[in-house]
Amino acid sequence: MGARAVRALNAPLPIAVDHEDGVPRAVRRPAWPAPLAVREVLDRWRIDDEWWRERTVARLYQALLLEDERVLVVFRDLVGGEWFEQRD
């Protein structure tokens, strides 16, 4: 069959998030012409995993209702501070 590129499924994508004390106020994907305001935080949950490894996983997820009515799931990497979009 030949060699194929391997990629992770549902890999998180970096996203720009304007926030106040960790609460998202607006988000922007690189392809969007302008940021979209966050209308409401629908849900929040935290994942702490792989504590035995050199780099642990500590993430705060948030399901956001945007001004255009779409729901977007983002998380902040609590170790590095970066924001990511988690796609289905």
Secondary structure, 3 states (H helix, E strand, C coil): CCCCCCCCCCCCEECEEEEECCEEEEEECCCCCCCEEEEEEEEEEEEEECCCCCCCEEEEEEEEEECCCCEEEEEEECCCCCEEECCC
